[in-house]
């Protein structure tokens, strides 16, 4: 069970943070920074759509399965992207120094 929790939470958190930090660090411009969140949103929607179609023919409730598998990792993916952006902003953004 701990391995499953780590795979569903920590792996998307690390991947999202690394992707956002790498895009922010390597490519200047605000348009490039939208690529990881847009890709994460499209991937989450695609997984939800595929899983919804698979469970429409069965009697098992797809809502609980959709909430557990694609939504929980995507929440941690977007939190990782936010963390990666904040780390980049903290390390590389210009700072205002008041010399008073």
Backbone bond lengths (Angstrom), bond angles and torsions (degrees), N, CA, C in turn:
res aa  C-N    CA-C-N  psi(-1)  N-CA   C-N-CA  omega(-1)  CA-C   N-CA-C  phi
1 X - - - 1.445 - - 1.523 112.64 -
2 X 1.331 120.05 -42.36 1.469 118.61 177.91 1.526 113.15 -62.57
3 X 1.331 117.24 -31.73 1.455 120.09 178.35 1.526 109.85 -67.09
4 X 1.316 117.19 -40.59 1.451 121.35 178.34 1.528 111.15 -64.66
5 X 1.315 116.63 -41.97 1.463 120.38 177.88 1.523 110.44 -64.47
6 X 1.320 116.80 -40.50 1.463 120.16 178.12 1.521 111.20 -64.83
7 X 1.320 117.34 -39.87 1.459 120.07 179.13 1.529 112.01 -68.58
8 X 1.314 117.46 -35.06 1.459 120.66 -178.43 1.522 113.27 -82.21
9 X 1.332 118.09 -18.14 1.463 119.54 -176.14 1.526 113.17 -119.17
10 X 1.314 117.53 -55.29 1.459 119.83 -172.99 1.517 113.34 -73.00
11 X 1.314 117.87 -38.87 1.458 120.14 -179.57 1.534 111.85 -63.22
12 X 1.353 120.03 -48.60 1.472 118.33 175.98 1.531 112.89 -63.98
13 X 1.331 117.29 -33.21 1.457 120.55 178.36 1.524 110.90 -62.78
14 X 1.322 116.98 -46.31 1.460 121.46 -179.76 1.529 111.36 -69.42
15 X 1.318 117.33 -43.06 1.469 120.83 -179.56 1.528 110.47 -64.43
16 X 1.315 117.40 -44.14 1.463 120.64 178.66 1.514 112.50 -63.97
17 X 1.321 116.98 -42.58 1.464 120.27 178.55 1.516 112.20 -65.10
18 X 1.329 116.87 -42.97 1.465 120.16 179.81 1.525 111.25 -67.24
19 X 1.316 117.65 -39.83 1.469 120.30 179.94 1.522 111.43 -65.45
20 X 1.304 116.72 -45.88 1.472 119.79 -178.51 1.525 111.17 -67.59
21 X 1.322 117.22 -41.18 1.466 120.12 178.57 1.529 110.24 -63.94
22 X 1.329 117.23 -42.78 1.466 119.98 -179.03 1.521 111.25 -65.45
23 X 1.316 118.03 -41.95 1.465 120.05 179.40 1.522 110.69 -66.53
24 X 1.313 117.08 -42.64 1.466 119.82 179.73 1.526 111.45 -67.00
25 X 1.305 117.16 -36.32 1.467 120.85 -176.58 1.520 112.16 -77.99
26 X 1.320 117.56 -40.32 1.460 120.45 -172.14 1.524 113.92 -90.28
27 X 1.310 118.90 -29.14 1.461 121.41 -176.85 1.522 110.19 -118.39
28 X 1.315 118.08 115.25 1.470 118.96 176.90 1.524 110.95 -74.98
29 X 1.288 115.50 154.87 1.467 120.86 177.63 1.513 111.68 109.72
30 X 1.324 114.03 145.14 1.456 118.86 -175.47 1.516 111.98 -76.16
31 X 1.332 117.83 -24.47 1.461 119.83 -178.15 1.531 111.88 -68.11
32 X 1.315 117.00 -35.34 1.466 120.71 178.73 1.521 111.71 -67.33
33 X 1.322 116.79 -28.51 1.470 120.10 -178.99 1.517 112.92 -71.76
34 X 1.321 117.28 -14.65 1.459 120.97 178.83 1.526 112.96 -84.77
35 X 1.319 117.61 -11.69 1.466 120.70 -176.29 1.534 112.41 -64.70
36 X 1.346 121.25 -50.25 1.475 118.46 179.77 1.536 114.26 -61.81
37 X 1.348 120.34 -44.35 1.465 117.60 177.61 1.528 112.99 -64.94
38 X 1.325 117.22 -37.94 1.466 119.42 178.54 1.525 110.76 -65.92
39 X 1.323 117.04 -42.30 1.468 120.49 178.30 1.528 110.61 -64.63
40 X 1.323 117.68 -40.18 1.463 120.84 177.45 1.520 112.01 -64.30
41 X 1.325 117.65 -40.94 1.458 121.16 177.89 1.522 112.71 -66.28
42 X 1.331 116.17 -42.19 1.463 119.74 178.24 1.519 110.55 -65.75
43 X 1.322 117.56 -42.43 1.460 121.32 178.89 1.525 111.47 -63.44
44 X 1.319 117.63 -42.23 1.461 120.93 178.15 1.526 111.12 -64.23
45 X 1.321 117.36 -44.11 1.466 120.51 178.73 1.525 111.42 -64.12
46 X 1.321 116.83 -39.03 1.458 120.75 179.35 1.529 111.28 -65.85
47 X 1.321 117.15 -43.69 1.473 120.61 178.38 1.525 110.29 -64.57
48 X 1.339 117.59 -42.20 1.470 120.33 178.10 1.518 111.08 -61.78
49 X 1.320 117.33 -42.27 1.461 121.08 179.78 1.524 111.65 -64.56
50 X 1.325 117.42 -43.77 1.467 120.92 179.12 1.521 110.85 -64.05
51 X 1.324 116.54 -45.23 1.467 119.10 -179.56 1.526 111.41 -67.90
52 X 1.312 117.93 -33.82 1.467 120.69 177.81 1.526 110.68 -65.53
53 X 1.321 117.02 -42.61 1.463 120.23 178.24 1.522 111.88 -65.54
54 X 1.324 117.84 -34.99 1.460 120.30 179.06 1.523 111.72 -68.05
55 X 1.327 118.10 -31.45 1.457 120.21 -175.03 1.520 114.07 -100.26
56 X 1.306 119.14 1.58 1.464 118.70 178.07 1.518 111.80 -72.31
57 X 1.331 116.86 -23.73 1.461 119.19 -179.23 1.531 112.60 -90.77
58 X 1.316 118.94 -10.90 1.458 120.96 -178.66 1.530 109.79 -100.35
59 X 1.331 115.04 171.77 1.456 120.50 -179.56 1.529 112.89 -93.17
60 X 1.327 117.65 -4.37 1.464 121.17 179.03 1.525 108.64 -77.08
61 X 1.310 116.45 141.18 1.456 120.88 -179.91 1.531 110.26 -69.67
62 X 1.314 117.90 118.27 1.457 119.90 -178.56 1.523 112.99 -76.74
63 X 1.315 117.39 -18.07 1.455 119.64 -175.74 1.520 111.77 -63.40
64 X 1.323 117.83 -43.74 1.464 119.47 179.39 1.522 111.14 -68.09
65 X 1.317 117.15 -37.86 1.457 120.10 179.73 1.525 111.50 -69.49
66 X 1.306 117.96 -36.40 1.465 121.08 178.55 1.522 110.08 -70.46
67 X 1.322 117.52 -37.29 1.460 119.26 179.49 1.517 112.05 -68.74
68 X 1.328 117.68 -35.35 1.464 119.72 -177.14 1.516 111.82 -77.33
69 X 1.318 118.43 -49.56 1.463 117.84 -172.70 1.521 114.13 -80.87
70 X 1.317 122.89 -63.78 1.460 117.06 -174.18 1.520 114.78 -80.62
71 X 1.325 118.55 -29.25 1.457 119.12 -173.82 1.524 112.02 -78.29
72 X 1.314 118.67 -42.65 1.463 120.46 -179.79 1.533 112.09 -62.33
73 X 1.331 120.07 -48.69 1.462 118.10 175.91 1.523 113.50 -64.57
74 X 1.335 117.79 -32.78 1.459 118.49 179.99 1.523 111.61 -70.08
75 X 1.325 117.76 -32.19 1.466 120.14 174.99 1.519 109.57 -62.26
76 X 1.325 116.62 -45.42 1.458 119.63 179.00 1.529 111.70 -70.50
77 X 1.330 118.10 -29.52 1.460 121.15 174.83 1.524 110.39 -63.50
78 X 1.328 117.07 -46.09 1.460 120.11 179.60 1.531 111.83 -70.59
79 X 1.325 118.04 -32.98 1.465 119.60 173.19 1.528 111.08 -65.25
80 X 1.332 116.57 -38.02 1.462 120.45 175.57 1.513 111.78 -64.69
81 X 1.336 117.14 -38.86 1.462 120.21 176.89 1.522 111.08 -64.80
82 X 1.312 116.78 -40.61 1.458 120.13 176.47 1.520 110.51 -63.51
83 X 1.322 116.66 -41.81 1.462 120.64 178.79 1.526 111.45 -65.13
84 X 1.327 117.30 -42.16 1.462 120.68 177.50 1.520 112.11 -62.79
85 X 1.326 117.03 -39.49 1.457 120.47 177.81 1.523 110.93 -66.89
86 X 1.338 116.18 -41.44 1.482 119.42 179.26 1.524 111.26 -65.73
87 X 1.330 117.73 -38.56 1.468 120.15 177.52 1.523 109.86 -65.21
88 X 1.343 117.19 -44.19 1.458 119.79 177.47 1.524 110.91 -61.11
89 X 1.307 116.38 -44.73 1.468 121.06 -179.36 1.516 110.81 -62.06
90 X 1.307 117.13 -40.45 1.471 121.51 -179.25 1.527 111.42 -67.89
91 X 1.339 116.52 -39.65 1.464 119.75 -175.98 1.525 113.60 -82.98
92 X 1.318 118.56 -36.05 1.457 120.54 -167.81 1.518 115.67 -116.99
93 X 1.298 119.58 -9.84 1.462 119.98 179.97 1.533 109.39 -76.13
94 X 1.334 116.01 146.02 1.473 117.49 176.96 1.518 110.60 -66.00
95 X 1.303 114.67 145.81 1.463 120.48 -178.79 1.519 109.54 -113.71
96 X 1.291 115.47 146.32 1.465 121.01 176.71 1.523 107.03 -95.06
97 X 1.324 114.36 123.71 1.462 120.03 -179.93 1.521 108.45 -110.41
98 X 1.293 116.11 123.98 1.460 120.99 178.43 1.527 107.48 -96.87
99 X 1.334 116.53 117.21 1.469 121.02 -176.12 1.505 113.79 -93.40
100 X 1.302 118.30 22.57 1.464 119.10 178.57 1.474 112.25 -75.01
